Amino acid sequence: MSTNILKGKRGIIFGALNEQSIAWKVAERAHEEGATFVLTNAPIAMRMGEINKLAENTGSEIIPADATSIEDIENLISKSVEILGGKIDFILHSIGMSINVRKGRHYTDQKYDFTQKGLDVSALSFHKVMQTAMKQDAMNDWGSILALTYIAAQRTFPDYNDMADNKSYLESIARSFGYHYGVAKKVRVNTISQSPTMTTAGSGVKGFNEFINYSDQMSPLGNADALACADYCIAMFSDLTRYVTMQNLFHDGGFSNTGVTQSVIDKFSD
Ligand SMILES: NC(=O)c1ccc[n+]([C@@H]2O[C@H](COP(=O)([O-])OP(=O)(O)OC[C@H]3O[C@@H](n4cnc5c(N)ncnc54)[C@H](O)[C@@H]3O)[C@@H](O)[C@H]2O)c1
C-alpha cells in the first residue's frame, strides 16, 4: 500500500543485484512511495544486466560505481544531484562481500589481502560515500542515510567469518559519522540489523539454510523478509523518523532479545 510518504524525495540506492536483493525491494517500495532515485552497483554486477529491468520499472537511471573507488563515488554523487535535479534526501548502502567467505577460508586462516578487500567493500565504502557526499554538500538538511548490517557484529556466529568484523566496523562508522553529519547538516545515519534473508550475499554463508531455520525459530515473530526490511527502510527515509540517528536498529522479529523459544527448547526434550 502506498501513502506517498517519500513524495518529492531524491535518493541513491546501492546494491540491487537481482530480485532477491534487499536493495531491489527498497527501490520498488521507494518508487511506490513517490521518491525518485539513482540506482548504482559495481560495474562487474552490471554485466548480469538484471538491474536494467528495475531501472525501467522505477523510471530510474543507473550509474555504475565501485563503492571502494573515491573517483567513482564522486562521479556518482555529482551526477545523481544533476539527474535528480537537486540535493539528495536519502542513501541506502546495501553492500557486503567477503572473499574469505567466498573462497571458504576459515576465520583462523584468513588471507589478509582478502580481508582488507572485504573490509573496504563492506564497511569503509560507507565512510567513503558519506565523506564524499559531505564534501560535495550533496545532502539536504534532515536527510537520512542507512546501511544494512547483521547481529554477528555483537554476537559470534562462527560461519559469518570476517563479515562479523566488517559489520562491527560498519556500525561504528554509522555512529561516528552520524555525530558529525548531525552537527553539520542534521543528516541522520543509522544501520538496520536484518534477519538472515535468502539473497545472493546471504546464501554465500556456510550452512545458511539450517541457519535461517534456526533464526526463524528463535524469533517470536519469525524472520523478517526482504520486503519487510524495505518497509522499515522507507520509514527511516521518511520525515516521521527525523530524530533517530547513530543507532543500530534491529529488524529481526525479536531475535536479538530472545534467549530461547519454546520451539527450540522442545528440540532438546528427552
Ligand atoms: N541476506 C542476509 O541474510 C542479510 C542479513 C543482514 C544483512 N544483510 C546485508 O544486506 C546488504 C545487502 O545484501 P543482500 O542480502 O541484499 O545481498 P545481495 O548480494 O543482493 O547484495 C549485495 C550487493 O553488494 C554489491 N557489491 C559488492 N561489491 C561491491 C562494490 N565493490 N561496489 C558496489 N557494490 C558492491 C553486489 O553487487 C550486490 O548488489 C549487505 O550489506 C548484507 O550484508 C544481509
The ligand as a Gaussian input file, in Angstrom:
#p B3LYP/6-31G(d) Opt

LIG

0 1
 N       20.923000     -11.607000       3.231000
 C       21.081000     -11.601000       4.542000
 O       20.900000     -12.614000       5.237000
 C       21.475000     -10.321000       5.230000
 C       21.237000     -10.183000       6.619000
 C       21.637000      -9.000000       7.239000
 C       22.254000      -8.011000       6.499000
 N       22.474000      -8.185000       5.157000
 C       23.163000      -7.127000       4.412000
 O       22.306000      -6.585000       3.444000
 C       23.094000      -5.975000       2.437000
 C       22.575000      -6.384000       1.067000
 O       22.805000      -7.745000       0.836000
 P       21.730000      -8.709000       0.169000
 O       21.461000      -9.775000       1.163000
 O       20.599000      -7.944000      -0.417000
 O       22.594000      -9.425000      -0.973000
 P       22.966000      -9.009000      -2.489000
 O       24.024000      -9.978000      -2.890000
 O       21.746000      -8.947000      -3.306000
 O       23.588000      -7.543000      -2.346000
 C       24.949000      -7.281000      -2.102000
 C       25.341000      -6.190000      -3.082000
 O       26.669000      -5.706000      -2.854000
 C       27.134000      -5.299000      -4.138000
 N       28.584000      -5.070000      -4.162000
 C       29.568000      -5.981000      -3.920000
 N       30.784000      -5.409000      -4.104000
 C       30.539000      -4.102000      -4.446000
 C       31.381000      -2.985000      -4.768000
 N       32.719000      -3.094000      -4.775000
 N       30.805000      -1.797000      -5.085000
 C       29.449000      -1.667000      -5.104000
 N       28.608000      -2.687000      -4.796000
 C       29.146000      -3.879000      -4.489000
 C       26.720000      -6.500000      -5.005000
 O       26.856000      -6.264000      -6.388000
 C       25.298000      -6.698000      -4.542000
 O       24.399000      -5.905000      -5.291000
 C       24.547000      -6.372000       2.721000
 O       25.177000      -5.350000       3.466000
 C       24.355000      -7.588000       3.601000
 O       25.484000      -7.860000       4.408000
 C       22.073000      -9.302000       4.509000

